[in-house]
Amino acid sequence: MLNKKQKLIYFIGDLCLFVIALWITLFLRHFAIPSFYLFYSHIVPFSILFIAWFFVFYIFGLYDKPKVLIEEKVLSRVLVVSAIIGIVFFYLIPIFSITPKTNLLIYFIVLFSLIFLWRSIIDYFFEQNKNAVLLIGSSQESEELLLELDKNCSFRIDRYSSDSSLSDYSIIIVDLEDEKVKPIVSRLYNLIFSGVLIIDISKLYEDVFKRVPLSYLDHRWFLKNISSYSRVVYDPLKRIIDISISLVLGVISLPLYPFICLAIKLNDGGSCFIVQKRIGQKGKIINVIKFRTMKVNDSGVWVKENDDRITSVGKFLRKSRLDELPQLLNILKGDMSLVGPRPDIYGLLSKLEEEIPYYNIRTAIRPGLSGWAQVNQEKPPQSVEETKTRLMYDLYYIKNRSLWLDLKIILKTIVIIASRNGV
């Protein structure tokens, strides 16, 4: 993963390329060195576009990983979303119509070609300046980290063995819960005075994967990270935001209700809405209202992909997330929030609590319309193992929640819905 220095290098490089690409665009457009007035008249509207595209880059994680670790589908989504923003910006906002539309296409091609080249070069530079890092541990999380970090171009990972020389490394990643580590703890302690950086593997795992490893959880972890979950400033502000946004979205979405109900009725003649008993904050049972997407209630049973219980209209509603619109009422009532762990169906919770330790900690805060797990997992959980992964993401959110993280989740949710890849 990228450290703070590398993230800053990526950001400054992108910022410079935003400006350089505009200069090149104007040069190609007029086949002459652009005048100060011409450049200035374009830099103002394009600066707003810079900011919008920066948020796109951030949301899709382009400042979290080197280019080689970013999947092709993510890069393609970045290109598509960036193009849509540019088109909307210059074609639908009259005040910016002074900018020739041809410039946008040229600029888009030039900018993303430069960014691709820049990131390839900087990744290669980081790869040539690798630091050797020692990893000590044998847990499942250690193996996951090893696979992920081994692909990272910024450093090389060595596995610990009995003949490893600890003093040869400036950075050591260690699993302090591993029984095999206990005999060398004193040696690791002495290395601190030699300037060696010792990193706890559970902390690094959380930073890399943005989820909390379950195998490291115990009552002490929860007392340290979760026990005081009420936040004096954050909670009231979040409630105000919930009410404001849900009111606005509720009013805007109301005209869609008759059409959605008509589609459901024409599809199978059944009711438009369904009310489900779900688990809210502190285990309270709440009644969650949704547009009906299934022939029968899914009470306590996982909904599989291409489940034959889902109606044809229901498939579209689920994919577009339109079935969730009535839950804005639950947010106004205070049963739910815009962002938080998704509320479990009442019949499923008891099963999961038996299978997954500490699972009920998800109810420590209000459940949400969208959440950190929803924007990070490819699809909804359909097994106990997948639900464990969801819990890992939910714990990360409960521990690290903030207005900034909430904003990131909301923006990523919008992007997922727009690309029709919602989970």
C-alpha positions, -999 to 999 in steps of 0.1 A, spaced: 0 0 0 11 36 -5 26 55 24 19 91 31 49 103 11 39 83 -19 3 94 -17 15 130 -17 38 124 -47 9 108 -66 -14 138 -58 11 165 -67 19 147 -99 -18 144 -108 -23 181 -100 6 192 -122 -7 169 -150 -42 185 -148 -26 219 -157 0 205 -182 -27 186 -200 -48 217 -204 -18 236 -219 -12 207 -244 -49 206 -252 -49 243 -262 -17 239 -281 -31 210 -301 -64 228 -306 -48 260 -321 -14 247 -332 2 276 -314 15 284 -279 -16 294 -260 -17 331 -248 -21 339 -212 -57 351 -217 -67 319 -235 -51 297 -209 -66 317 -180 -101 316 -196 -99 278 -196 -82 272 -163 -111 286 -142 -138 262 -154 -113 233 -157 -102 239 -121 -137 229 -109 -134 198 -131 -100 191 -115 -117 190 -81 -145 168 -92 -121 143 -108 -99 143 -78 -128 131 -57 -134 104 -83 -98 93 -80 -100 93 -42 -133 74 -41 -120 46 -64 -88 42 -44 -62 56 -68 -44 72 -39 -44 40 -18 -26 15 -41 0 16 -69 -13 14 -104 -3 -22 -108 -26 -32 -79 -57 -14 -93 -80 -37 -112 -88 -30 -148 -125 -28 -141 -118 0 -115 -97 19 -140 -125 16 -166 -150 29 -141 -128 58 -133 -127 67 -170 -164 63 -175 -174 83 -144 -148 110 -152 -161 113 -188 -197 116 -176 -188 143 -151 -170 162 -178 -198 160 -203 -224 170 -177 -202 199 -166 -196 215 -200 -227 205 -219 -254 211 -192 -241 241 -173 -246 272 -195 -221 294 -177 -193 272 -190 -204 271 -226 -177 295 -236 -153 266 -236 -153 248 -270 -166 212 -265 -139 198 -287 -114 208 -260 -130 184 -235 -124 153 -257 -88 163 -265 -82 172 -228 -96 139 -216 -74 118 -239 -43 139 -231 -48 139 -194 -55 102 -189 -26 93 -212 -3 114 -192 -16 101 -159 -12 65 -171 24 72 -182 32 91 -149 19 64 -127 38 37 -146 70 56 -142 66 64 -105 56 28 -98 88 16 -115 108 41 -95 93 29 -62 100 -7 -73 137 1 -79 139 15 -44 125 -13 -24 130 -17 13 134 -52 27 107 -59 52 105 -89 75 72 -106 83 69 -128 114 37 -147 118 18 -178 105 -18 -168 109 -44 -166 81 -41 -128 83 -3 -131 78 -8 -151 47 -34 -126 33 -10 -97 40 19 -115 24 0 -121 -8 -12 -85 -9 21 -69 0 42 -92 -22 25 -76 -52 32 -41 -39 60 -25 -58 72 -3 -30 90 -30 -9 100 -66 -7 86 -90 20 108 -117 35 94 -145 57 110 -151 91 130 -183 97 152 -195 125 183 -182 107 169 -148 99 190 -119 111 165 -94 127 191 -66 127 193 -67 88 158 -51 86 146 -16 92 109 -26 93 95 -58 109 59 -68 107 51 -91 136 21 -111 148 23 -106 185 -5 -131 191 14 -159 175 28 -184 200 60 -188 178 68 -151 183 69 -152 221 105 -166 223 119 -136 203 98 -108 218 128 -96 240 150 -95 209 123 -74 191 121 -51 221 159 -44 219 156 -36 182 134 -5 191 165 12 204 183 5 171 157 25 152 139 -6 138 102 0 131 81 -28 146 46 -29 132 17 -50 147 3 -72 120 -33 -66 132 -29 -28 128 -13 -32 93 -40 -56 82 -66 -31 91 -48 -3 73 -43 -24 42 -77 -41 38 -98 -15 57 -114 -43 78 -108 -57 113 -93 -92 115 -117 -114 135 -90 -138 148 -75 -109 169 -107 -100 186 -113 -105 223 -132 -87 250 -102 -64 256 -102 -52 220 -139 -42 223 -134 -25 256 -106 -5 240 -122 3 207 -160 0 209 -171 5 245 -174 43 243 -192 44 210 -213 75 217 -196 106 203 -207 140 215 -201 160 183 -203 133 156 -237 117 166 -258 149 166 -243 161 134 -249 128 117 -285 128 129 -290 163 114 -275 152 81 -297 121 81 -328 141 85 -318 168 60 -308 144 32 -336 119 37 -361 147 35 -347 160 3 -343 126 -13 -378 116 -1 -394 146 -18 -374 141 -50 -382 104 -52 -419 106 -44 -429 110 -82 -412 76 -88 -435 57 -64 -466 55 -87 -445 41 -115 -427 16 -93 -460 4 -78 -475 1 -113 -446 -20 -125 -449 -43 -95 -487 -47 -99 -483 -54 -137 -456 -79 -130 -475 -103 -106 -504 -84 -92 -490 -85 -56 -486 -57 -31 -462 -28 -37 -446 -27 -3 -433 -52 22 -426 -46 59 -397 -67 74 -388 -71 110 -351 -63 113 -327 -57 141 -319 -21 150 -296 -3 174 -291 -22 207 -311 -52 194 -343 -33 191 -367 -48 166 -376 -22 138 -401 -24 110 -383 -17 77 -404 -9 47 -393 -17 11 -407 -20 -23 -415 -57 -28 -390 -75 -50 -398 -112 -41 -427 -135 -46 -424 -145 -9 -408 -130 22 -371 -139 26 -375 -143 64 -343 -157 77 -330 -171 44 -301 -157 24 -311 -144 -10 -289 -160 -36 -278 -144 -69 -305 -151 -96 -328 -164 -68 -360 -177 -84 -380 -160 -56 -371 -126 -71 -396 -112 -96 -384 -98 -129 -392 -62 -118 -376 -70 -85 -343 -77 -102 -342 -42 -116 -353 -26 -83 -326 -45 -64 -299 -37 -90 -308 0 -90 -315 1 -52 -349 17 -59 -364 -9 -36 -347 8 -7 -363 42 -12 -391 37 14 -365 32 40 -360 70 40 -390 70 63 -371 47 87 -342 72 86 -366 101 94 -381 82 123 -346 75 137 -346 37 133 -319 39 107 -292 62 94 -279 69 59 -247 51 67 -241 22 91 -242 -17 92 -271 -31 72 -299 -43 96 -302 -81 98 -335 -98 92 -349 -109 126 -351 -146 117 -314 -146 106 -297 -129 135 -300 -157 160 -284 -181 136 -255 -158 129 -249 -151 165 -244 -188 171 -220 -192 143 -200 -159 146 -185 -147 179 -192 -110 187 -216 -107 159 -242 -87 179 -217 -58 182 -230 -47 148 -261 -34 168 -240 -10 188 -249 18 164 -278 26 142 -281 4 111 -277 21 77 -292 24 43 -257 18 30 -225 9 48 -187 2 46 -193 -35 39 -218 -27 11 -193 -5 -9 -164 -30 -4 -179 -64 -9 -186 -76 -45 -220 -90 -35 -243 -95 -5 -233 -123 20 -247 -156 10 -229 -178 36 -215 -177 71 -180 -171 58 -191 -141 36 -210 -128 66 -178 -129 87 -161 -107 61 -191 -83 63 -186 -82 101 -149 -73 96 -159 -43 75 -186 -33 99 -162 -34 128 -138 -12 109 -166 13 103 -178 12 140 -142 18 152 -133 45 126 -166 61 118 -165 98 111 -183 123 89 -155 120 63 -158 82 62 -196 86 59 -192 110 30 -168 86 13 -194 57 17 -222 79 3 -201 89 -27 -190 53 -34 -227 42 -31 -237 67 -57 -210 56 -80 -219 19 -75 -256 26 -82 -247 47 -113 -226 18 -127 -254 -7 -118 -229 -28 -98 -246 -24 -64 -244 -52 -38 
